[in-house]
């Protein structure tokens, strides 16, 4: 219950409020955390008595001479569920420090309780994660999986849907806060599970019949906006389609595909929104490489030409808007297009060639991670 790592954290927290030396002792009388490193792992006789008697013990200067490992001050028992789990000791004149000793004990017990419930939540989350992992990799609904679903309050026979969240550049502390926030914003009924899913990702399982695309999109938009406003974090979201319980892996694959597009476009993407992206993401690596070599590989060192081509597509093939955005004469734009044609054999003014160039650019943007 009271491990050295937690004891060290408690000492650091309590030390912010008082300047006196503090020690934390386990139920065997061994000092496991201290502001004075020399006292670590030494025996404290008075603390052992404090544990046994389950009450505060005052240590005087005289006690220092006949009790092992003690200094003048007070020892206060730390209780969890009415059981002694350790002792907090404060060094100093008992008359002076006793006035806030009880406050320090209460604060320490609160930290112990908080740590316990955090650990229980982590254990619960890991069990949810393991359950979801097993479900994704199951070919059928085994009795074991069904029993676990029942324990979690999930109707394993109902259609399900998976949603993937990707948190951009967040440390572990911030990720934990985001998880708690998203958890609070989603209506966490029995039919839903939200768990951490690898580095910087979360996954939500929800019963498909409980939510429509419209309500799901509305909830996710609010979460995305709030995460940016309150935590300065970009949240990418990919949503899979509702599937039968035995095909949960399909919803996961769809959510993952949608998430990859969301990471590029910085918006919520449903699997239903995907069109060309479905084909592009299924292209095998060697085919992708070969296609780029046959199209725009020769332009990789021509950053100006690549940017001009991309801008021309983004402006819906507007020569005027493209030239104005680039601050160039329209003749210069035509010259660049001619240069692209000479290098690639593809003419941006020709619709079929432009489609080929568009697909090439789409593949190129996705190429590094592939």
C-alpha positions in Angstrom: 0.0 0.0 0.0 2.7 2.5 1.1 5.6 1.9 -1.3 8.8 3.9 -1.2 7.9 5.7 -4.5 4.6 6.9 -3.1 6.3 7.8 0.2 8.9 9.9 -1.6 6.1 11.7 -3.5 4.3 12.4 -0.2 7.4 13.9 1.4 7.9 16.2 -1.6 4.3 17.4 -1.5 4.2 17.9 2.3 7.6 19.7 2.2 6.0 22.5 0.1 4.0 23.5 3.2 6.5 23.2 6.0 10.3 23.6 6.4 10.9 20.9 9.0 12.4 17.6 8.2 9.8 14.9 7.3 10.1 11.1 7.3 7.7 8.3 6.2 8.1 5.0 8.0 6.6 1.7 7.0 4.7 -0.7 9.5 8.0 -2.4 10.3 9.6 0.8 11.5 11.9 1.3 8.5 12.2 4.9 7.1 11.3 4.6 3.4 11.3 8.4 2.6 12.9 11.4 4.2 14.0 14.9 3.5 17.3 13.9 5.1 18.7 11.2 2.9 21.1 9.9 5.6 18.0 8.5 7.5 16.8 6.4 4.7 16.4 2.6 5.4 17.2 3.1 9.1 15.1 1.7 12.0 12.8 4.1 13.9 11.8 2.6 17.2 9.2 5.3 18.1 7.4 4.8 14.7 7.1 1.1 15.4 5.4 1.9 18.7 3.2 4.4 16.9 2.0 1.6 14.5 1.4 -0.8 17.3 -0.5 1.7 19.5 -2.3 3.3 16.5 -2.0 6.7 18.0 0.2 9.8 17.9 3.6 9.6 19.7 5.5 12.7 20.9 9.3 12.4 21.0 11.2 14.5 23.4 14.9 15.3 23.5 15.3 12.8 26.3 13.8 10.1 24.1 16.6 10.5 21.6 18.9 8.9 24.2 17.1 5.7 24.8 15.0 5.1 21.6 16.7 3.9 18.4 16.9 6.1 15.4 14.7 8.9 16.7 14.8 12.7 16.8 12.6 15.1 18.8 9.3 15.7 17.1 6.0 13.8 16.6 5.0 10.6 14.9 1.5 10.2 13.5 -0.1 7.0 12.3 -1.4 6.9 8.7 -4.7 5.1 8.3 -6.3 3.5 5.3 -9.7 1.8 5.8 -9.0 2.1 9.6 -5.8 0.1 9.3 -2.3 1.6 10.0 -0.3 1.6 6.7 2.6 3.7 7.9 3.7 6.7 10.0 4.6 10.2 9.1 7.2 11.8 11.3 7.9 15.6 11.7 11.2 16.7 13.3 11.2 19.7 15.6 10.0 21.0 19.0 6.8 19.0 19.8 5.0 22.1 21.2 5.6 24.1 18.1 4.9 21.4 15.4 2.0 19.7 17.0 -0.4 22.5 15.9 -0.1 21.4 12.3 0.9 17.8 12.7 -2.7 16.6 12.4 -3.2 18.6 9.3 -0.1 17.0 7.7 -1.5 13.5 8.7 -4.8 14.2 7.0 -3.1 15.5 3.9 -0.9 12.5 3.7 -3.8 10.1 4.1 -5.7 11.9 1.3 -2.6 11.4 -0.9 -2.6 7.7 -0.1 -6.3 7.4 -0.9 -5.9 9.3 -4.1 -3.0 7.1 -5.2 -5.0 3.9 -4.3 -8.0 4.9 -6.4 -5.7 6.0 -9.3 -4.1 2.5 -9.2 -7.5 0.8 -9.1 -8.6 2.9 -12.2 -5.4 1.9 -14.0 -6.0 -1.8 -13.2 -9.6 -1.4 -14.5 -8.3 0.3 -17.7 -5.8 -2.4 -18.3 -8.5 -5.0 -18.0 -10.7 -3.1 -20.5 -7.8 -2.8 -22.8 -7.0 -6.5 -22.7 -10.7 -7.3 -23.2 -10.9 -5.1 -26.3 -7.6 -6.4 -27.7 -8.9 -10.0 -27.3 -12.2 -9.1 -28.9 -10.5 -7.6 -31.9 -8.4 -10.7 -32.4 -11.2 -13.2 -31.8 -12.7 -15.1 -34.7 -15.8 -16.0 -32.7 -17.5 -14.9 -29.5 -16.1 -17.4 -27.0 -17.8 -18.1 -23.7 -14.8 -16.5 -21.9 -15.1 -13.3 -24.0 -18.9 -13.3 -23.4 -18.5 -13.7 -19.7 -16.0 -10.8 -19.6 -18.3 -8.6 -21.6 -21.2 -9.3 -19.2 -18.9 -8.4 -16.3 -18.2 -5.0 -18.0 -21.9 -4.5 -18.7 -21.4 -4.7 -22.5 -24.0 -6.3 -24.8 -21.5 -8.4 -26.9 -24.3 -9.5 -29.3 -25.2 -5.9 -30.4 -23.6 -4.1 -33.4 -20.4 -2.1 -32.3 -18.4 0.8 -33.5 -14.8 1.9 -32.8 -13.4 5.5 -32.7 -9.7 6.2 -32.6 -8.2 9.4 -31.1 -4.7 10.6 -31.7 -3.2 13.2 -29.4 -0.5 15.4 -31.0 2.7 16.0 -29.0 1.4 15.4 -25.4 3.5 14.1 -22.5 2.2 11.4 -20.2 0.7 13.8 -17.7 -1.2 15.8 -20.3 -2.4 12.5 -21.9 -3.8 11.5 -18.6 -5.7 14.8 -18.2 -7.0 14.5 -21.8 -8.2 11.0 -21.1 -10.0 12.1 -18.0 -11.6 15.1 -19.9 -12.7 13.0 -22.9 -14.0 10.3 -20.5 -16.1 13.0 -18.8 -17.5 14.4 -22.0 -18.6 11.1 -23.5 -21.7 9.7 -22.0 -20.0 6.7 -20.4 -22.9 4.3 -20.3 -22.3 0.6 -19.9 -22.2 0.1 -23.6 -19.1 2.3 -24.0 -15.4 1.8 -23.1 -12.7 4.4 -23.5 -9.1 3.1 -23.1 -5.6 4.2 -23.9 -4.3 2.5 -27.0 -0.6 2.7 -27.5 1.4 5.9 -27.6 -0.6 9.1 -27.8 -3.8 7.3 -28.8 -7.2 6.4 -27.3 -9.9 4.1 -28.5 -13.6 4.2 -27.9 -15.9 1.3 -28.2 -19.6 2.2 -28.4 -22.8 0.3 -29.1 -23.8 1.4 -32.6 -27.5 1.4 -32.0 -27.2 3.9 -29.2 -25.7 6.7 -31.4 -26.3 8.2 -34.8 -23.7 9.7 -37.1 -25.1 13.1 -36.4 -24.9 12.8 -32.6 -21.5 11.2 -32.7 -20.1 13.9 -34.9 -21.5 16.6 -32.7 -20.0 15.1 -29.6 -16.6 14.6 -31.2 -16.5 18.1 -32.7 -17.0 19.6 -29.2 -14.3 17.3 -27.7 -11.9 18.3 -30.5 -12.6 22.0 -30.1 -12.3 21.9 -26.3 -9.0 20.0 -26.3 -7.6 22.7 -28.5 -9.0 25.5 -26.4 -8.3 24.2 -23.0 -5.1 22.1 -23.5 -3.7 23.6 -26.7 -3.6 20.1 -28.2 -4.6 19.0 -31.7 -6.8 15.9 -31.6 -7.2 13.8 -34.7 -10.2 11.5 -34.8 -11.1 8.6 -37.1 -14.5 6.8 -36.9 -15.2 3.3 -38.1 -18.6 2.0 -39.3 -21.0 0.0 -37.1 -20.3 -3.7 -37.6 -21.5 -7.0 -36.3 -19.8 -8.3 -33.0 -17.8 -10.9 -34.9 -16.4 -8.3 -37.3 -15.2 -5.7 -34.8 -11.8 -5.8 -36.5 -13.4 -4.2 -39.6 -14.5 -1.2 -37.7 -11.0 -0.9 -36.2 -9.4 -1.0 -39.7 -11.9 1.6 -40.9 -11.2 3.9 -37.9 -7.5 3.5 -38.4 -7.8 4.4 -42.1 -10.0 7.4 -41.3 -7.5 8.5 -38.6 -4.6 8.5 -41.0 -6.6 11.0 -43.2 -7.6 13.0 -40.1 -3.9 13.3 -39.2 -3.3 15.0 -42.5 -6.4 17.1 -42.8 -6.8 18.0 -39.1 -10.5 17.3 -39.0 -12.8 14.5 -37.8 -13.0 11.8 -40.5 -15.7 9.1 -40.7 -15.1 6.0 -42.8 -18.2 7.1 -44.8 -16.3 10.3 -45.7 -13.5 8.4 -47.5 -13.4 8.0 -51.2 -10.1 8.2 -53.1 -8.3 7.8 -49.8 -9.7 4.2 -49.5 -7.9 3.2 -52.7 -4.7 5.2 -52.0 -4.2 3.6 -48.6 -4.6 0.1 -49.9 -1.9 0.5 -52.5 1.1 -1.7 -51.6 4.4 -0.2 -50.8 6.3 -1.4 -53.9 3.4 -0.2 -56.2 3.4 3.2 -54.5 7.2 3.5 -55.0 7.1 2.5 -58.6 4.2 4.9 -59.4 6.1 7.8 -57.8 9.2 7.0 -59.8 7.2 7.0 -63.0 5.5 10.3 -62.3 6.9 13.0 -60.0 10.1 11.6 -58.6 12.0 14.0 -60.9 10.2 16.9 -59.1 11.3 16.0 -55.6 14.2 18.5 -55.8 12.0 21.1 -57.5 10.2 22.5 -54.5 8.9 25.6 -56.4 7.3 23.4 -59.1 5.8 21.1 -56.6 4.3 23.9 -54.6 3.0 25.6 -57.7 1.3 22.3 -58.8 -0.3 21.8 -55.4 -1.6 25.3 -55.2 -3.1 25.1 -58.7 -5.1 22.1 -57.6 -6.1 23.7 -54.3 -7.5 26.8 -56.2 -9.6 24.5 -58.4 -7.3 25.0 -61.4 -7.6 28.8 -61.4 -4.7 30.3 -63.3 -5.5 33.8 -62.0 -5.8 32.9 -58.4 -2.7 30.7 -58.5 -0.6 33.4 -60.1 -1.8 36.0 -57.6 -1.1 33.8 -54.6 2.4 33.1 -55.9 2.9 36.8 -56.8 4.0 35.9 -60.3 2.9 36.8 -63.8 0.6 34.4 -65.5 3.2 33.8 -68.2 5.5 32.6 -65.5 2.9 30.2 -64.3 2.6 28.8 -67.9 6.4 28.5 -68.0 6.4 26.4 -64.8 3.7 24.1 -66.2 5.8 23.6 -69.3 8.8 22.8 -67.2 6.7 20.2 -65.2 5.6 18.7 -68.5 9.2 18.5 -69.8 10.4 16.8 -66.6 7.5 14.4 -66.0 5.9 13.9 -69.4 2.6 15.0 -67.7 0.9 18.2 -68.7 -1.0 19.9 -65.9 -3.3 21.6 -68.4 -4.5 18.1 -69.6 -7.3 16.7 -67.3 -6.1 13.1 -67.5 -2.5 14.1 -66.7 -3.6 16.4 -64.0 -5.5 13.5 -62.3 -2.3 11.5 -62.4 -0.3 14.3 -60.9 -3.0 14.7 -58.2 -2.8 11.1 -57.2 1.0 11.3 -57.3 1.0 14.3 -54.8 -1.5 12.4 -52.6 0.8 9.4 -52.5 3.8 11.6 -52.0 2.3 13.2 -48.9 1.6 9.8 -47.4 4.9 8.2 -48.6 7.2 8.9 -45.6 5.2 7.0 -43.0 4.5 4.2 -45.5 
